Amino acid sequence: MAKKEKQPYHIVTFTFPEESLSYQAFSKLKKYHAEGLVGFEQLVVIKREDNGAFSFEDAVQLTPTNKSTKGA
């Protein structure tokens, strides 16, 4: 079997003036993925704290990570 060539990953970021807007976008993107309108592997909400540190607030894995289920 031929080895599958790795596809490059693309990272897209958005910034929002209000925290609630980031969660609204997160929910809509999950919905659009479920409807087949867009394709994502993961979605993450990351918050930048006042001291400059980042914290992961929410995340979802949208594609299987187990290679035995890939393409199923």
N, CA, C and O of each residue as an XYZ file, in Angstrom:
288
protein
N       0.846     -1.173      0.000
C       0.000      0.000      0.000
C       0.895      1.242      0.000
O       1.860      1.320      0.760
N       0.570      2.193     -0.845
C       1.340      3.439     -0.949
C       1.113      4.295      0.291
O       0.003      4.384      0.817
N       2.188      4.917      0.736
C       2.098      5.788      1.894
C       1.377      7.076      1.501
O       1.714      7.714      0.502
N       0.386      7.443      2.300
C      -0.383      8.654      2.026
C       0.457      9.877      2.373
O       1.035      9.966      3.456
N       0.511     10.816      1.435
C       1.269     12.042      1.649
C       0.543     12.915      2.663
O      -0.675     13.082      2.598
N       1.306     13.470      3.602
C       0.709     14.341      4.614
C       0.243     15.643      3.972
O       0.937     16.240      3.149
N      -0.927     16.054      4.365
C      -1.468     17.322      3.907
C      -1.030     18.416      4.879
O      -0.937     18.169      6.081
N      -0.761     19.616      4.376
C      -0.367     20.693      5.282
C      -1.553     21.114      6.156
O      -2.711     21.003      5.753
N      -1.243     21.588      7.333
C      -2.276     22.090      8.233
C      -2.343     23.598      8.098
O      -1.329     24.268      7.903
N      -3.523     24.105      8.202
C      -3.738     25.549      8.143
C      -4.394     25.967      9.451
O      -5.321     25.312      9.928
N      -3.919     27.033     10.011
C      -4.464     27.552     11.257
C      -5.101     28.903     10.960
O      -4.483     29.783     10.361
N      -6.336     29.045     11.388
C      -7.067     30.296     11.198
C      -7.396     30.836     12.583
O      -7.868     30.095     13.445
N      -7.152     32.107     12.798
C      -7.474     32.708     14.091
C      -8.444     33.860     13.910
O      -8.453     34.542     12.885
N      -9.247     34.054     14.920
C     -10.183     35.172     14.972
C     -10.019     35.846     16.323
O      -9.709     35.182     17.313
N     -10.218     37.132     16.375
C     -10.258     37.836     17.656
C     -11.617     38.510     17.777
O     -12.210     38.933     16.785
N     -12.094     38.601     19.003
C     -13.410     39.165     19.258
C     -13.319     40.178     20.382
O     -12.560     39.988     21.333
N     -14.095     41.264     20.278
C     -14.055     42.288     21.320
C     -14.719     41.832     22.617
O     -14.443     42.382     23.684
N     -15.593     40.828     22.528
C     -16.289     40.315     23.710
C     -16.157     38.797     23.749
O     -16.248     38.128     22.720
N     -15.942     38.268     24.941
C     -15.761     36.826     25.105
C     -16.967     36.033     24.599
O     -16.803     34.963     24.012
N     -18.162     36.544     24.820
C     -19.365     35.817     24.404
C     -19.424     35.627     22.884
O     -19.969     34.633     22.404
N     -18.871     36.567     22.138
C     -18.869     36.443     20.675
C     -17.992     35.285     20.211
O     -18.291     34.637     19.208
N     -16.909     35.027     20.941
C     -16.049     33.900     20.564
C     -16.790     32.582     20.724
O     -16.621     31.677     19.907
N     -17.609     32.460     21.763
C     -18.380     31.229     21.963
C     -19.510     31.099     20.945
O     -19.846     29.988     20.534
N     -20.089     32.207     20.540
C     -21.107     32.166     19.489
C     -20.492     31.668     18.185
O     -21.073     30.822     17.505
N     -19.326     32.186     17.839
C     -18.647     31.750     16.616
C     -18.237     30.287     16.728
O     -18.383     29.538     15.762
N     -17.734     29.866     17.870
C     -17.342     28.482     18.120
C     -18.532     27.547     17.876
O     -18.396     26.522     17.209
N     -19.690     27.905     18.418
C     -20.898     27.088     18.249
C     -21.350     27.039     16.793
O     -21.723     25.978     16.292
N     -21.318     28.175     16.122
C     -21.736     28.213     14.712
C     -20.790     27.402     13.833
O     -21.238     26.696     12.930
N     -19.489     27.495     14.088
C     -18.532     26.732     13.285
C     -18.709     25.235     13.491
O     -18.587     24.464     12.539
N     -18.996     24.806     14.728
C     -19.287     23.381     14.982
C     -20.529     22.951     14.206
O     -20.558     21.868     13.623
N     -21.551     23.801     14.203
C     -22.799     23.503     13.483
C     -22.545     23.405     11.984
O     -23.016     22.471     11.334
N     -21.808     24.359     11.434
C     -21.509     24.344      9.999
C     -20.697     23.106      9.616
O     -20.889     22.542      8.539
N     -19.799     22.691     10.491
C     -19.025     21.474     10.239
C     -19.955     20.255     10.217
O     -19.851     19.407      9.331
N     -20.857     20.174     11.190
C     -21.799     19.049     11.267
C     -22.703     18.997     10.037
O     -23.108     17.914      9.613
N     -23.017     20.136      9.470
C     -23.870     20.212      8.279
C     -23.077     19.997      6.988
O     -23.660     19.964      5.904
N     -21.779     19.852      7.094
C     -20.942     19.624      5.915
C     -20.637     20.875      5.119
O     -20.182     20.787      3.979
N     -20.880     22.033      5.699
C     -20.642     23.293      4.989
C     -19.174     23.702      5.011
O     -18.697     24.370      4.094
N     -18.466     23.304      6.050
C     -17.038     23.571      6.185
C     -16.391     22.329      6.783
O     -17.074     21.471      7.341
N     -15.079     22.239      6.664
C     -14.378     21.100      7.242
C     -13.281     21.558      8.181
O     -12.413     22.347      7.808
N     -13.329     21.056      9.395
C     -12.311     21.353     10.396
C     -11.871     20.053     11.043
O     -12.627     19.083     11.081
N     -10.654     20.034     11.549
C     -10.216     18.914     12.368
C     -10.429     19.231     13.838
O     -10.864     18.376     14.608
N     -10.123     20.452     14.220
C     -10.284     20.873     15.606
C     -10.732     22.328     15.649
O     -10.430     23.118     14.754
N     -11.455     22.659     16.704
C     -11.783     24.049     17.008
C     -11.385     24.291     18.458
O     -11.586     23.433     19.318
N     -10.822     25.460     18.720
C     -10.348     25.781     20.064
C     -10.664     27.236     20.372
O     -10.522     28.109     19.516
N     -11.092     27.486     21.602
C     -11.233     28.855     22.099
C     -10.072     29.079     23.059
O      -9.937     28.387     24.068
N      -9.246     30.051     22.728
C      -8.076     30.389     23.550
C      -8.254     31.819     24.045
O      -8.578     32.722     23.273
N      -8.042     32.006     25.321
C      -8.186     33.329     25.931
C      -6.806     33.861     26.307
O      -5.975     33.143     26.864
N      -6.585     35.125     25.992
C      -5.341     35.769     26.421
C      -5.625     36.529     27.707
O      -6.484     37.409     27.760
N      -4.877     36.163     28.740
C      -5.065     36.778     30.053
C      -4.405     38.159     30.088
O      -3.613     38.502     29.210
N      -4.735     38.933     31.096
C      -4.168     40.276     31.243
C      -2.644     40.263     31.334
O      -1.985     41.217     30.921
N      -2.082     39.170     31.879
C      -0.628     39.078     32.018
C       0.050     38.550     30.749
O       1.263     38.342     30.735
N      -0.738     38.332     29.676
C      -0.191     37.862     28.409
C      -0.226     36.360     28.222
O       0.022     35.871     27.120
N      -0.527     35.620     29.273
C      -0.584     34.162     29.185
C      -1.844     33.733     28.425
O      -2.842     34.453     28.390
N      -1.774     32.548     27.821
C      -2.910     31.996     27.094
C      -3.507     30.847     27.890
O      -2.787     30.083     28.533
N      -4.832     30.730     27.840
C      -5.496     29.588     28.469
C      -6.494     29.013     27.472
O      -7.189     29.747     26.768
N      -6.550     27.685     27.428
C      -7.485     26.995     26.545
C      -8.818     26.903     27.270
O      -8.930     26.240     28.302
N      -9.822     27.568     26.729
C     -11.121     27.659     27.381
C     -12.088     26.562     26.927
O     -12.897     26.080     27.719
N     -12.004     26.172     25.663
C     -12.892     25.137     25.124
C     -12.238     24.570     23.878
O     -11.486     25.262     23.192
N     -12.527     23.314     23.588
C     -11.961     22.681     22.401
C     -12.831     21.502     21.998
O     -13.529     20.914     22.825
N     -12.780     21.166     20.716
C     -13.505     19.998     20.211
C     -12.689     19.374     19.085
O     -12.172     20.071     18.213
N     -12.583     18.043     19.121
C     -11.942     17.265     18.057
C     -13.057     16.838     17.110
O     -13.964     16.112     17.517
N     -13.005     17.273     15.858
C     -14.097     17.022     14.916
C     -13.833     15.866     13.964
O     -14.744     15.419     13.267
N     -12.608     15.381     13.926
C     -12.302     14.247     13.063
C     -11.731     13.134     13.929
O     -11.147     13.399     14.980
N     -11.894     11.900     13.497
C     -11.380     10.784     14.292
C      -9.860     10.853     14.420
O      -9.162     11.209     13.470
N      -9.357     10.508     15.602
C      -7.918     10.482     15.792
C      -7.372      9.063     15.708
O      -6.164      8.870     15.578
N      -8.244      8.081     15.780
C      -7.841      6.687     15.682
C      -7.726      6.318     14.216
O      -8.719      6.375     13.490
N      -6.534      5.938     13.759
C      -6.308      5.662     12.358
C      -7.176      4.502     11.843
O      -7.435      4.418     10.642
N      -7.621      3.623     12.719
C      -8.453      2.500     12.275
C      -9.846      2.957     11.889
O     -10.544      2.248     11.164
N     -10.277      4.148     12.363
C     -11.610      4.636     12.009
C     -11.559      5.709     10.937
O     -12.604      6.160     10.469
N     -10.362      6.129     10.537
C     -10.243      7.181      9.536
C     -10.852      6.732      8.214
O     -10.550      5.644      7.723
N     -11.687      7.548      7.654
C     -12.316      7.246      6.379
C     -13.522      6.345      6.504
O     -14.124      5.965      5.499
N     -13.879      5.999      7.722
C     -15.031      5.115      7.924
C     -16.321      5.891      7.840
O     -17.399      5.313      7.985
